[in-house]
Amino acid sequence: MSQDSIGRNIMSCVRYIIPRFAQYIARSSAFTTSFVPRNKLNHSLVRNFSTTIPKPKKETITVYFIDRDGDKVAAIATVGTTFLDVAIHNDVELEGACEGTLACSTCHLIFEQKDYDKLPQEPTDEELDMLDLAYGLADTSRLGCQIIVTKDMDGLTVRVPAGVADAREP
Ligand code: FES
């Protein structure tokens, strides 16, 4: 084979490969999204993708507060938050003066016996100590900042005592 014919074969290969390679690049979404203005895009060639993971929707239930005036107030409660959070977010008058650090007892709530019996967490010694200083203590008293909302509490009613005592005050 002469040098001339080898050169011609190489050139015909190059002429065949380069246009096909260019076509492949032009069709690639990486190329089109980077270099082609969006209004000139053939959108059928553009693949949509996202690097963010959709946040799972926060589950909510409805609970009821009997407020200091004796009115029953419906409140949207997000599962996983505390009853103190629920009261604050639904404009129910419940103080929470120590912001849930178990130092005040102003978030005192009184549950109905049937609901109290189903509460997922037993009171800790620290909570019981604070409850001893709460206004209007009852057998079914708990501190709202210590009770986490769970799905099965939907429809539960809880009473806000008529008065409030802040354990931090002398
Ligand atoms: Fe103070 Fe709950 S907010 S003990």
Backbone and ligand atoms as CSV (ligand in chain L), in Angstrom:
chain,resi,resn,atom,element,x,y,z
A,1,MET,N,N,0.849,-1.190,0.000
A,1,MET,CA,C,0.000,0.000,0.000
A,1,MET,C,C,0.884,1.240,0.000
A,2,SER,N,N,0.584,2.144,-0.917
A,2,SER,CA,C,1.428,3.338,-1.027
A,2,SER,C,C,1.100,4.328,0.077
A,3,GLN,N,N,2.032,5.236,0.293
A,3,GLN,CA,C,1.817,6.269,1.313
A,3,GLN,C,C,0.613,7.139,0.974
A,4,ASP,N,N,0.395,7.374,-0.323
A,4,ASP,CA,C,-0.751,8.172,-0.782
A,4,ASP,C,C,-2.083,7.553,-0.362
A,5,SER,N,N,-2.205,6.227,-0.602
A,5,SER,CA,C,-3.485,5.566,-0.272
A,5,SER,C,C,-3.696,5.497,1.252
A,6,ILE,N,N,-2.609,5.351,2.015
A,6,ILE,CA,C,-2.746,5.363,3.486
A,6,ILE,C,C,-3.273,6.722,3.935
A,7,GLY,N,N,-2.702,7.785,3.374
A,7,GLY,CA,C,-3.137,9.140,3.708
A,7,GLY,C,C,-4.601,9.353,3.377
A,8,ARG,N,N,-5.049,8.849,2.194
A,8,ARG,CA,C,-6.465,9.013,1.788
A,8,ARG,C,C,-7.390,8.261,2.751
A,9,ASN,N,N,-6.959,7.040,3.154
A,9,ASN,CA,C,-7.793,6.265,4.097
A,9,ASN,C,C,-7.937,6.987,5.434
A,10,ILE,N,N,-6.846,7.539,5.929
A,10,ILE,CA,C,-6.899,8.267,7.202
A,10,ILE,C,C,-7.837,9.459,7.080
A,11,MET,N,N,-7.707,10.201,5.975
A,11,MET,CA,C,-8.554,11.390,5.782
A,11,MET,C,C,-10.035,11.014,5.703
A,12,SER,N,N,-10.338,9.885,5.018
A,12,SER,CA,C,-11.765,9.516,4.931
A,12,SER,C,C,-12.298,9.088,6.297
A,13,CYS,N,N,-11.444,8.447,7.111
A,13,CYS,CA,C,-11.863,8.100,8.480
A,13,CYS,C,C,-12.152,9.361,9.284
A,14,VAL,N,N,-11.268,10.330,9.197
A,14,VAL,CA,C,-11.429,11.579,9.943
A,14,VAL,C,C,-12.708,12.280,9.496
A,15,ARG,N,N,-12.950,12.313,8.169
A,15,ARG,CA,C,-14.164,12.966,7.659
A,15,ARG,C,C,-15.431,12.255,8.158
A,16,TYR,N,N,-15.346,10.971,8.374
A,16,TYR,CA,C,-16.498,10.207,8.856
A,16,TYR,C,C,-16.710,10.435,10.363
A,17,ILE,N,N,-15.629,10.417,11.114
A,17,ILE,CA,C,-15.739,10.467,12.581
A,17,ILE,C,C,-16.107,11.860,13.090
A,18,ILE,N,N,-15.451,12.891,12.580
A,18,ILE,CA,C,-15.642,14.243,13.139
A,18,ILE,C,C,-17.098,14.708,13.085
A,19,PRO,N,N,-17.811,14.584,11.967
A,19,PRO,CA,C,-19.214,15.048,11.982
A,19,PRO,C,C,-20.080,14.263,12.967
A,20,ARG,N,N,-19.843,12.947,13.074
A,20,ARG,CA,C,-20.649,12.157,14.002
A,20,ARG,C,C,-20.350,12.542,15.455
A,21,PHE,N,N,-19.100,12.805,15.744
A,21,PHE,CA,C,-18.720,13.230,17.090
A,21,PHE,C,C,-19.352,14.587,17.415
A,22,ALA,N,N,-19.345,15.482,16.425
A,22,ALA,CA,C,-19.954,16.807,16.612
A,22,ALA,C,C,-21.456,16.670,16.855
A,23,GLN,N,N,-22.092,15.756,16.098
A,23,GLN,CA,C,-23.532,15.513,16.295
A,23,GLN,C,C,-23.818,15.014,17.704
A,24,TYR,N,N,-22.977,14.088,18.158
A,24,TYR,CA,C,-23.152,13.514,19.495
A,24,TYR,C,C,-23.032,14.601,20.557
A,25,ILE,N,N,-22.035,15.451,20.428
A,25,ILE,CA,C,-21.830,16.538,21.398
A,25,ILE,C,C,-23.026,17.491,21.393
A,26,ALA,N,N,-23.511,17.824,20.184
A,26,ALA,CA,C,-24.630,18.767,20.073
A,26,ALA,C,C,-25.883,18.224,20.730
A,27,ARG,N,N,-26.042,16.898,20.704
A,27,ARG,CA,C,-27.234,16.304,21.315
A,27,ARG,C,C,-27.091,16.125,22.824
A,28,SER,N,N,-25.901,16.172,23.323
A,28,SER,CA,C,-25.699,15.943,24.759
A,28,SER,C,C,-26.284,17.090,25.560
A,29,SER,N,N,-27.053,16.762,26.627
A,29,SER,CA,C,-27.697,17.819,27.409
A,29,SER,C,C,-26.665,18.672,28.132
A,30,ALA,N,N,-25.534,18.076,28.516
A,30,ALA,CA,C,-24.506,18.850,29.215
A,30,ALA,C,C,-24.021,19.977,28.307
A,31,PHE,N,N,-23.828,19.655,27.022
A,31,PHE,CA,C,-23.365,20.686,26.095
A,31,PHE,C,C,-24.441,21.738,25.869
A,32,THR,N,N,-25.665,21.273,25.602
A,32,THR,CA,C,-26.725,22.228,25.275
A,32,THR,C,C,-27.044,23.132,26.443
A,33,THR,N,N,-27.058,22.588,27.677
A,33,THR,CA,C,-27.408,23.451,28.806
A,33,THR,C,C,-26.276,24.417,29.119
A,34,SER,N,N,-25.034,24.063,28.723
A,34,SER,CA,C,-23.926,24.958,29.048
A,34,SER,C,C,-23.704,26.035,27.997
A,35,PHE,N,N,-23.859,25.667,26.722
A,35,PHE,CA,C,-23.411,26.581,25.671
A,35,PHE,C,C,-24.500,27.156,24.784
A,36,VAL,N,N,-25.662,26.577,24.781
A,36,VAL,CA,C,-26.712,27.055,23.891
A,36,VAL,C,C,-27.670,27.929,24.691
A,37,PRO,N,N,-27.975,29.147,24.196
A,37,PRO,CA,C,-28.917,29.984,24.931
A,37,PRO,C,C,-30.242,29.253,25.110
A,38,ARG,N,N,-30.906,29.452,26.251
A,38,ARG,CA,C,-32.099,28.677,26.580
A,38,ARG,C,C,-33.217,28.853,25.558
A,39,ASN,N,N,-33.342,30.055,24.974
A,39,ASN,CA,C,-34.418,30.253,24.003
A,39,ASN,C,C,-34.147,29.558,22.679
A,40,LYS,N,N,-32.925,29.068,22.448
A,40,LYS,CA,C,-32.596,28.350,21.210
A,40,LYS,C,C,-32.587,26.837,21.433
A,41,LEU,N,N,-32.916,26.424,22.646
A,41,LEU,CA,C,-32.810,25.002,22.955
A,41,LEU,C,C,-33.934,24.189,22.337
A,42,ASN,N,N,-33.589,23.005,21.900
A,42,ASN,CA,C,-34.614,22.033,21.573
A,42,ASN,C,C,-34.930,21.330,22.891
A,43,HIS,N,N,-36.077,21.694,23.475
A,43,HIS,CA,C,-36.340,21.245,24.838
A,43,HIS,C,C,-36.532,19.742,24.957
A,44,SER,N,N,-36.805,19.087,23.842
A,44,SER,CA,C,-36.948,17.634,23.932
A,44,SER,C,C,-35.602,16.982,24.244
A,45,LEU,N,N,-34.517,17.714,24.004
A,45,LEU,CA,C,-33.204,17.137,24.271
A,45,LEU,C,C,-32.689,17.460,25.670
A,46,VAL,N,N,-33.376,18.373,26.354
A,46,VAL,CA,C,-32.879,18.799,27.661
A,46,VAL,C,C,-33.482,17.937,28.748
A,47,ARG,N,N,-32.616,17.384,29.545
A,47,ARG,CA,C,-33.108,16.574,30.660
A,47,ARG,C,C,-33.161,17.443,31.898
A,48,ASN,N,N,-34.277,17.358,32.611
A,48,ASN,CA,C,-34.376,18.100,33.862
A,48,ASN,C,C,-33.844,17.248,35.003
A,49,PHE,N,N,-33.098,17.854,35.881
A,49,PHE,CA,C,-32.635,17.144,37.066
A,49,PHE,C,C,-32.497,18.136,38.196
A,50,SER,N,N,-32.487,17.618,39.398
A,50,SER,CA,C,-32.360,18.484,40.561
A,50,SER,C,C,-31.395,17.845,41.545
A,51,THR,N,N,-30.635,18.656,42.228
A,51,THR,CA,C,-29.701,18.110,43.218
A,51,THR,C,C,-30.281,18.194,44.625
A,52,THR,N,N,-31.486,18.799,44.741
A,52,THR,CA,C,-32.061,18.906,46.084
A,52,THR,C,C,-33.037,17.757,46.322
A,53,ILE,N,N,-33.051,17.275,47.551
A,53,ILE,CA,C,-33.961,16.178,47.916
A,53,ILE,C,C,-35.227,16.827,48.479
A,54,PRO,N,N,-36.412,16.468,47.965
A,54,PRO,CA,C,-37.625,17.101,48.492
A,54,PRO,C,C,-37.788,16.825,49.977
A,55,LYS,N,N,-38.154,17.879,50.720
A,55,LYS,CA,C,-38.335,17.715,52.165
A,55,LYS,C,C,-39.631,16.960,52.418
A,56,PRO,N,N,-39.613,15.989,53.330
A,56,PRO,CA,C,-40.874,15.315,53.629
A,56,PRO,C,C,-41.819,16.304,54.307
A,57,LYS,N,N,-43.108,16.196,53.963
A,57,LYS,CA,C,-44.084,17.115,54.559
A,57,LYS,C,C,-44.208,16.840,56.039
A,58,LYS,N,N,-44.273,17.925,56.823
A,58,LYS,CA,C,-44.418,17.741,58.260
A,58,LYS,C,C,-45.860,17.331,58.555
A,59,GLU,N,N,-45.995,16.297,59.343
A,59,GLU,CA,C,-47.326,15.774,59.646
A,59,GLU,C,C,-47.966,16.608,60.758
A,60,THR,N,N,-49.223,16.948,60.595
A,60,THR,CA,C,-49.900,17.734,61.633
A,60,THR,C,C,-51.186,17.029,62.073
A,61,ILE,N,N,-51.576,17.327,63.309
A,61,ILE,CA,C,-52.845,16.825,63.847
A,61,ILE,C,C,-53.557,18.022,64.483
A,62,THR,N,N,-54.788,17.799,64.935
A,62,THR,CA,C,-55.506,18.873,65.643
A,62,THR,C,C,-55.662,18.476,67.107
A,63,VAL,N,N,-55.278,19.382,67.987
A,63,VAL,CA,C,-55.530,19.184,69.423
A,63,VAL,C,C,-56.333,20.383,69.910
A,64,TYR,N,N,-56.897,20.275,71.103
A,64,TYR,CA,C,-57.745,21.361,71.635
A,64,TYR,C,C,-57.220,21.801,72.995
A,65,PHE,N,N,-57.207,23.109,73.184
A,65,PHE,CA,C,-56.842,23.676,74.479
A,65,PHE,C,C,-58.095,24.282,75.098
A,66,ILE,N,N,-58.336,24.026,76.389
A,66,ILE,CA,C,-59.322,24.804,77.138
A,66,ILE,C,C,-58.519,25.938,77.758
A,67,ASP,N,N,-58.709,27.149,77.270
A,67,ASP,CA,C,-57.853,28.254,77.722
A,67,ASP,C,C,-58.277,28.783,79.097
A,68,ARG,N,N,-57.584,29.792,79.598
A,68,ARG,CA,C,-57.830,30.319,80.949
A,68,ARG,C,C,-59.256,30.857,81.114
A,69,ASP,N,N,-59.890,31.269,79.995
A,69,ASP,CA,C,-61.264,31.766,80.050
A,69,ASP,C,C,-62.285,30.642,79.933
A,70,GLY,N,N,-61.821,29.419,79.768
A,70,GLY,CA,C,-62.733,28.291,79.638
A,70,GLY,C,C,-63.172,28.037,78.203
A,71,ASP,N,N,-62.579,28.750,77.250
A,71,ASP,CA,C,-62.945,28.538,75.841
A,71,ASP,C,C,-62.129,27.388,75.242
A,72,LYS,N,N,-62.786,26.616,74.376
A,72,LYS,CA,C,-62.093,25.508,73.706
A,72,LYS,C,C,-61.510,26.023,72.389
A,73,VAL,N,N,-60.202,25.896,72.250
A,73,VAL,CA,C,-59.505,26.442,71.080
A,73,VAL,C,C,-58.865,25.294,70.302
A,74,ALA,N,N,-59.175,25.188,69.011
A,74,ALA,CA,C,-58.540,24.166,68.163
A,74,ALA,C,C,-57.142,24.652,67.784
A,75,ALA,N,N,-56.187,23.736,67.798
A,75,ALA,CA,C,-54.813,24.111,67.469
A,75,ALA,C,C,-54.201,23.071,66.534
A,76,ILE,N,N,-53.499,23.569,65.525
A,76,ILE,CA,C,-52.771,22.673,64.619
A,76,ILE,C,C,-51.446,22.327,65.296
A,77,ALA,N,N,-51.197,21.029,65.453
A,77,ALA,CA,C,-49.994,20.583,66.155
A,77,ALA,C,C,-49.116,19.777,65.201
A,78,THR,N,N,-47.881,20.193,65.061
A,78,THR,CA,C,-46.947,19.450,64.212
A,78,THR,C,C,-46.358,18.300,65.025
A,79,VAL,N,N,-46.441,17.099,64.464
A,79,VAL,CA,C,-45.906,15.910,65.137
A,79,VAL,C,C,-44.403,16.127,65.373
A,80,GLY,N,N,-43.976,15.817,66.593
A,80,GLY,CA,C,-42.550,15.968,66.926
A,80,GLY,C,C,-42.228,17.251,67.672
A,81,THR,N,N,-43.191,18.192,67.719
A,81,THR,CA,C,-42.964,19.413,68.503
A,81,THR,C,C,-43.571,19.211,69.890
A,82,THR,N,N,-43.387,20.194,70.761
A,82,THR,CA,C,-43.941,20.061,72.118
A,82,THR,C,C,-45.280,20.796,72.215
A,83,PHE,N,N,-46.021,20.500,73.276
A,83,PHE,CA,C,-47.294,21.202,73.490
A,83,PHE,C,C,-47.057,22.688,73.746
A,84,LEU,N,N,-45.911,23.024,74.301
A,84,LEU,CA,C,-45.585,24.447,74.467
A,84,LEU,C,C,-45.453,25.105,73.097
A,85,ASP,N,N,-44.749,24.456,72.157
A,85,ASP,CA,C,-44.617,24.991,70.791
A,85,ASP,C,C,-45.994,25.157,70.151
A,86,VAL,N,N,-46.839,24.143,70.324
A,86,VAL,CA,C,-48.176,24.173,69.719
A,86,VAL,C,C,-48.967,25.360,70.260
A,87,ALA,N,N,-48.921,25.554,71.588
A,87,ALA,CA,C,-49.649,26.676,72.195
A,87,ALA,C,C,-49.133,28.002,71.630
A,88,ILE,N,N,-47.822,28.147,71.558
A,88,ILE,CA,C,-47.238,29.408,71.060
A,88,ILE,C,C,-47.659,29.653,69.614
A,89,HIS,N,N,-47.566,28.630,68.775
A,89,HIS,CA,C,-47.878,28.804,67.349
A,89,HIS,C,C,-49.361,29.015,67.078
A,90,ASN,N,N,-50.198,28.690,68.038
A,90,ASN,CA,C,-51.640,28.846,67.846
A,90,ASN,C,C,-52.229,29.930,68.749
A,91,ASP,N,N,-51.355,30.787,69.276
A,91,ASP,CA,C,-51.776,31.925,70.102
A,91,ASP,C,C,-52.609,31.517,71.315
A,92,VAL,N,N,-52.271,30.376,71.891
A,92,VAL,CA,C,-52.917,29.981,73.147
A,92,VAL,C,C,-52.049,30.542,74.271
A,93,GLU,N,N,-52.680,31.155,75.251
A,93,GLU,CA,C,-51.914,31.798,76.323
A,93,GLU,C,C,-51.304,30.735,77.243
A,94,LEU,N,N,-50.043,30.452,77.028
A,94,LEU,CA,C,-49.283,29.510,77.856
A,94,LEU,C,C,-47.868,30.068,77.881
A,95,GLU,N,N,-47.356,30.332,79.081
A,95,GLU,CA,C,-46.165,31.183,79.168
A,95,GLU,C,C,-44.861,30.563,78.661
A,96,GLY,N,N,-44.424,29.490,79.265
A,96,GLY,CA,C,-43.138,28.907,78.863
A,96,GLY,C,C,-41.977,29.852,79.133
A,97,ALA,N,N,-41.936,30.404,80.361
A,97,ALA,CA,C,-40.977,31.468,80.672
A,97,ALA,C,C,-39.517,31.028,80.568
A,98,CYS,N,N,-39.234,29.755,80.832
A,98,CYS,CA,C,-37.825,29.315,80.763
A,98,CYS,C,C,-37.500,28.691,79.407
A,99,GLU,N,N,-38.439,28.778,78.469
A,99,GLU,CA,C,-38.262,28.269,77.100
A,99,GLU,C,C,-37.934,26.776,77.059
A,100,GLY,N,N,-38.609,26.042,77.909
A,100,GLY,CA,C,-38.489,24.585,77.850
A,100,GLY,C,C,-37.267,24.009,78.530
A,101,THR,N,N,-36.649,24.752,79.442
A,101,THR,CA,C,-35.448,24.239,80.111
A,101,THR,C,C,-35.750,23.655,81.497
A,102,LEU,N,N,-37.024,23.390,81.760
A,102,LEU,CA,C,-37.458,22.769,83.019
A,102,LEU,C,C,-37.050,23.595,84.246
A,103,ALA,N,N,-37.299,24.895,84.166
A,103,ALA,CA,C,-36.891,25.752,85.276
A,103,ALA,C,C,-38.003,26.670,85.766
A,104,CYS,N,N,-39.258,26.485,85.246
A,104,CYS,CA,C,-40.251,27.491,85.646
A,104,CYS,C,C,-41.642,26.940,86.010
A,105,SER,N,N,-42.128,25.945,85.345
A,105,SER,CA,C,-43.479,25.367,85.511
A,105,SER,C,C,-44.613,26.260,84.987
A,106,THR,N,N,-44.276,27.282,84.209
A,106,THR,CA,C,-45.332,28.145,83.648
A,106,THR,C,C,-46.009,27.505,82.419
A,107,CYS,N,N,-45.507,26.368,81.980
A,107,CYS,CA,C,-46.117,25.680,80.827
A,107,CYS,C,C,-47.026,24.540,81.306
A,108,HIS,N,N,-47.438,24.632,82.578
A,108,HIS,CA,C,-48.260,23.590,83.204
A,108,HIS,C,C,-49.573,23.368,82.432
A,109,LEU,N,N,-49.869,22.112,82.141
A,109,LEU,CA,C,-51.114,21.730,81.463
A,109,LEU,C,C,-51.760,20.581,82.219
A,110,ILE,N,N,-53.073,20.507,82.146
A,110,ILE,CA,C,-53.785,19.404,82.807
A,110,ILE,C,C,-54.497,18.574,81.734
A,111,PHE,N,N,-54.139,17.305,81.660
A,111,PHE,CA,C,-54.698,16.397,80.660
A,111,PHE,C,C,-55.923,15.680,81.217
A,112,GLU,N,N,-56.766,15.186,80.321
A,112,GLU,CA,C,-57.846,14.299,80.745
A,112,GLU,C,C,-57.213,12.958,81.104
A,113,GLN,N,N,-57.817,12.267,82.065
A,113,GLN,CA,C,-57.204,11.031,82.569
A,113,GLN,C,C,-56.879,10.035,81.440
A,114,LYS,N,N,-57.841,9.851,80.509
A,114,LYS,CA,C,-57.627,8.858,79.438
A,114,LYS,C,C,-56.433,9.250,78.551
A,115,ASP,N,N,-56.248,10.537,78.333
A,115,ASP,CA,C,-55.117,10.986,77.512
A,115,ASP,C,C,-53.816,10.919,78.310
A,116,TYR,N,N,-53.914,11.285,79.579
A,116,TYR,CA,C,-52.735,11.251,80.460
A,116,TYR,C,C,-52.149,9.834,80.493
A,117,ASP,N,N,-53.048,8.845,80.586
A,117,ASP,CA,C,-52.592,7.448,80.669
A,117,ASP,C,C,-51.878,7.001,79.395
A,118,LYS,N,N,-52.189,7.658,78.275
A,118,LYS,CA,C,-51.587,7.243,76.994
A,118,LYS,C,C,-50.340,8.041,76.624
A,119,LEU,N,N,-49.968,9.031,77.435
A,119,LEU,CA,C,-48.801,9.848,77.077
A,119,LEU,C,C,-47.565,8.958,76.951
A,120,PRO,N,N,-46.788,9.182,75.892
A,120,PRO,CA,C,-45.677,8.257,75.621
A,120,PRO,C,C,-44.532,8.327,76.627
A,121,GLN,N,N,-44.326,9.490,77.256
A,121,GLN,CA,C,-43.193,9.581,78.187
A,121,GLN,C,C,-43.698,9.767,79.621
A,122,GLU,N,N,-43.065,9.053,80.548
A,122,GLU,CA,C,-43.311,9.259,81.981
A,122,GLU,C,C,-42.610,10.553,82.386
A,123,PRO,N,N,-43.150,11.284,83.386
A,123,PRO,CA,C,-42.424,12.482,83.832
A,123,PRO,C,C,-41.101,12.113,84.505
A,124,THR,N,N,-40.086,12.895,84.228
A,124,THR,CA,C,-38.783,12.672,84.879
A,124,THR,C,C,-38.840,13.260,86.292
A,125,ASP,N,N,-37.843,12.981,87.104
A,125,ASP,CA,C,-37.792,13.547,88.462
A,125,ASP,C,C,-37.743,15.073,88.399
A,126,GLU,N,N,-37.009,15.609,87.416
A,126,GLU,CA,C,-36.899,17.072,87.280
A,126,GLU,C,C,-38.261,17.679,86.957
A,127,GLU,N,N,-39.018,17.008,86.076
A,127,GLU,CA,C,-40.353,17.522,85.740
A,127,GLU,C,C,-41.261,17.457,86.965
A,128,LEU,N,N,-41.186,16.353,87.715
A,128,LEU,CA,C,-42.025,16.216,88.916
A,128,LEU,C,C,-41.683,17.298,89.942
A,129,ASP,N,N,-40.392,17.611,90.078
A,129,ASP,CA,C,-39.983,18.673,91.007
A,129,ASP,C,C,-40.601,20.008,90.601
A,130,MET,N,N,-40.585,20.282,89.303
A,130,MET,CA,C,-41.166,21.547,88.816
A,130,MET,C,C,-42.681,21.543,88.982
A,131,LEU,N,N,-43.302,20.388,88.718
A,131,LEU,CA,C,-44.765,20.298,88.844
A,131,LEU,C,C,-45.211,20.572,90.282
A,132,ASP,N,N,-44.389,20.172,91.251
A,132,ASP,CA,C,-44.740,20.421,92.656
A,132,ASP,C,C,-44.929,21.909,92.932
A,133,LEU,N,N,-44.299,22.739,92.121
A,133,LEU,CA,C,-44.371,24.191,92.326
A,133,LEU,C,C,-45.405,24.856,91.410
A,134,ALA,N,N,-46.104,24.044,90.604
A,134,ALA,CA,C,-47.049,24.606,89.625
A,134,ALA,C,C,-48.358,25.026,90.290
A,135,TYR,N,N,-49.010,26.013,89.684
A,135,TYR,CA,C,-50.316,26.477,90.181
A,135,TYR,C,C,-51.387,25.457,89.815
A,136,GLY,N,N,-52.226,25.112,90.783
A,136,GLY,CA,C,-53.387,24.251,90.509
A,136,GLY,C,C,-53.015,22.845,90.100
A,137,LEU,N,N,-52.022,22.276,90.753
A,137,LEU,CA,C,-51.547,20.927,90.405
A,137,LEU,C,C,-52.683,19.885,90.484
A,138,ALA,N,N,-52.734,19.006,89.510
A,138,ALA,CA,C,-53.733,17.925,89.493
A,138,ALA,C,C,-53.005,16.598,89.273
A,139,ASP,N,N,-53.734,15.497,89.440
A,139,ASP,CA,C,-53.116,14.176,89.239
A,139,ASP,C,C,-52.666,13.970,87.800
A,140,THR,N,N,-53.284,14.701,86.879
A,140,THR,CA,C,-52.955,14.516,85.456
A,140,THR,C,C,-52.183,15.718,84.900
A,141,SER,N,N,-51.452,16.394,85.764
A,141,SER,CA,C,-50.663,17.557,85.334
A,141,SER,C,C,-49.370,17.114,84.653
A,142,ARG,N,N,-48.996,17.860,83.641
A,142,ARG,CA,C,-47.676,17.694,83.007
A,142,ARG,C,C,-47.193,19.067,82.560
A,143,LEU,N,N,-45.920,19.130,82.261
A,143,LEU,CA,C,-45.377,20.382,81.725
A,143,LEU,C,C,-45.421,20.317,80.196
A,144,GLY,N,N,-46.017,21.324,79.598
A,144,GLY,CA,C,-46.212,21.332,78.139
A,144,GLY,C,C,-44.918,21.254,77.347
A,145,CYS,N,N,-43.835,21.750,77.916
A,145,CYS,CA,C,-42.562,21.732,77.182
A,145,CYS,C,C,-41.939,20.345,77.155
A,146,GLN,N,N,-42.503,19.409,77.942
A,146,GLN,CA,C,-41.925,18.063,78.013
A,146,GLN,C,C,-42.749,17.027,77.255
A,147,ILE,N,N,-43.893,17.434,76.736
A,147,ILE,CA,C,-44.765,16.469,76.046
A,147,ILE,C,C,-44.631,16.662,74.540
A,148,ILE,N,N,-44.149,15.624,73.885
A,148,ILE,CA,C,-43.950,15.646,72.434
A,148,ILE,C,C,-45.231,15.174,71.749
A,149,VAL,N,N,-45.647,15.919,70.725
A,149,VAL,CA,C,-46.863,15.570,69.985
A,149,VAL,C,C,-46.610,14.319,69.142
A,150,THR,N,N,-47.526,13.352,69.257
A,150,THR,CA,C,-47.464,12.158,68.413
A,150,THR,C,C,-48.775,12.050,67.617
A,151,LYS,N,N,-48.729,11.251,66.556
A,151,LYS,CA,C,-49.885,11.144,65.649
A,151,LYS,C,C,-51.163,10.724,66.371
A,152,ASP,N,N,-51.027,9.812,67.335
A,152,ASP,CA,C,-52.232,9.275,67.989
A,152,ASP,C,C,-52.856,10.260,68.984
A,153,MET,N,N,-52.307,11.465,69.095
A,153,MET,CA,C,-52.912,12.469,69.989
A,153,MET,C,C,-53.974,13.298,69.277
A,154,ASP,N,N,-54.260,12.979,68.040
A,154,ASP,CA,C,-55.245,13.746,67.270
A,154,ASP,C,C,-56.577,13.808,68.028
A,155,GLY,N,N,-57.099,15.023,68.213
A,155,GLY,CA,C,-58.388,15.210,68.878
A,155,GLY,C,C,-58.294,15.362,70.392
A,156,LEU,N,N,-57.103,15.217,70.942
A,156,LEU,CA,C,-56.910,15.306,72.412
A,156,LEU,C,C,-57.235,16.722,72.917
A,157,THR,N,N,-57.786,16.785,74.134
A,157,THR,CA,C,-58.082,18.095,74.745
A,157,THR,C,C,-57.266,18.246,76.028
A,158,VAL,N,N,-56.688,19.419,76.201
A,158,VAL,CA,C,-55.854,19.679,77.370
A,158,VAL,C,C,-56.253,21.029,77.960
A,159,ARG,N,N,-56.169,21.150,79.294
A,159,ARG,CA,C,-56.621,22.383,79.943
A,159,ARG,C,C,-55.440,23.213,80.432
A,160,VAL,N,N,-55.528,24.512,80.171
A,160,VAL,CA,C,-54.535,25.452,80.703
A,160,VAL,C,C,-55.077,25.913,82.054
A,161,PRO,N,N,-54.306,25.718,83.151
A,161,PRO,CA,C,-54.825,26.120,84.473
A,161,PRO,C,C,-55.155,27.607,84.527
A,162,ALA,N,N,-56.082,27.971,85.426
A,162,ALA,CA,C,-56.544,29.357,85.509
A,162,ALA,C,C,-55.440,30.320,85.934
A,163,GLY,N,N,-54.492,29.813,86.729
A,163,GLY,CA,C,-53.406,30.682,87.185
A,163,GLY,C,C,-52.057,30.138,86.773
A,164,VAL,N,N,-51.029,30.911,87.071
A,164,VAL,CA,C,-49.683,30.475,86.696
A,164,VAL,C,C,-48.727,30.794,87.847
A,165,ALA,N,N,-47.783,29.861,88.084
A,165,ALA,CA,C,-46.743,30.102,89.098
A,165,ALA,C,C,-45.394,29.875,88.440
A,166,ASP,N,N,-44.508,30.836,88.589
A,166,ASP,CA,C,-43.170,30.685,88.025
A,166,ASP,C,C,-42.245,30.234,89.149
A,167,ALA,N,N,-41.743,29.003,89.023
A,167,ALA,CA,C,-40.908,28.419,90.079
A,167,ALA,C,C,-39.651,29.224,90.324
A,168,ARG,N,N,-39.271,30.100,89.407
A,168,ARG,CA,C,-38.028,30.860,89.573
A,168,ARG,C,C,-38.230,32.094,90.458
A,169,GLU,N,N,-39.530,32.427,90.650
A,169,GLU,CA,C,-39.795,33.619,91.468
A,169,GLU,C,C,-39.897,33.237,92.945
A,170,PRO,N,N,-39.366,34.076,93.861
A,170,PRO,CA,C,-39.389,33.728,95.287
A,170,PRO,C,C,-40.795,33.797,95.865
L,1,FES,FE1,FE,-40.385,26.274,81.798
L,1,FES,FE2,FE,-41.680,24.262,80.652
L,1,FES,S1,S,-41.287,26.198,79.864
L,1,FES,S2,S,-40.705,24.299,82.568
